[in-house]
Amino acid sequence: MEQMNMKHKELAQVVGFTSRVSEILNKKRKLTLGMVRKLSNTLKIPTEVLVQEY
């Protein structure tokens, strides 16, 4: 997010809700398959990076 100069609001447009973005960034919620696909397609991030354990 920081590397792409994105704000929570912009990322929420891809993921769904601003609160969901906060939960994901704070590692309280994992990405769903749909989120992974949207993020990969929209932000051109390889799916392999998005599905790694953290």
C-alpha positions in Angstrom: 0.0 0.0 0.0 2.8 2.4 0.9 4.9 1.4 -2.1 2.0 2.3 -4.4 1.1 5.5 -2.5 -2.4 4.1 -1.9 -4.8 5.2 0.9 -7.1 3.0 2.9 -10.1 4.4 0.9 -8.5 3.5 -2.4 -7.7 0.0 -1.2 -11.2 -0.4 0.2 -12.6 0.1 -3.3 -10.8 -3.1 -4.3 -11.3 -5.1 -1.1 -14.7 -4.0 -0.1 -14.8 -1.9 3.1 -12.4 0.4 4.9 -12.8 -1.6 8.1 -11.9 -4.7 6.2 -8.7 -3.1 5.0 -7.7 -2.2 8.6 -8.4 -5.8 9.7 -6.3 -7.2 6.9 -3.4 -4.8 7.5 -3.5 -5.6 11.2 -3.5 -9.3 10.4 -6.9 -9.9 12.1 -8.4 -11.1 8.8 -7.0 -13.1 6.0 -7.6 -12.3 2.3 -10.3 -14.3 0.6 -9.9 -15.8 -2.8 -12.0 -13.1 -4.3 -9.9 -10.4 -2.7 -6.7 -12.1 -3.9 -8.0 -12.1 -7.5 -9.2 -8.5 -7.3 -5.9 -7.3 -5.8 -3.8 -9.2 -8.3 -5.8 -7.9 -11.3 -6.2 -4.4 -10.1 -2.7 -3.8 -8.6 -0.7 -6.2 -10.8 0.6 -8.1 -7.8 1.4 -11.7 -8.4 -1.0 -14.1 -6.6 2.0 -15.9 -5.2 2.9 -12.9 -3.2 -0.7 -12.4 -1.9 -1.1 -16.0 -0.7 2.1 -16.3 1.3 1.8 -17.0 5.0 2.6 -14.0 7.2 
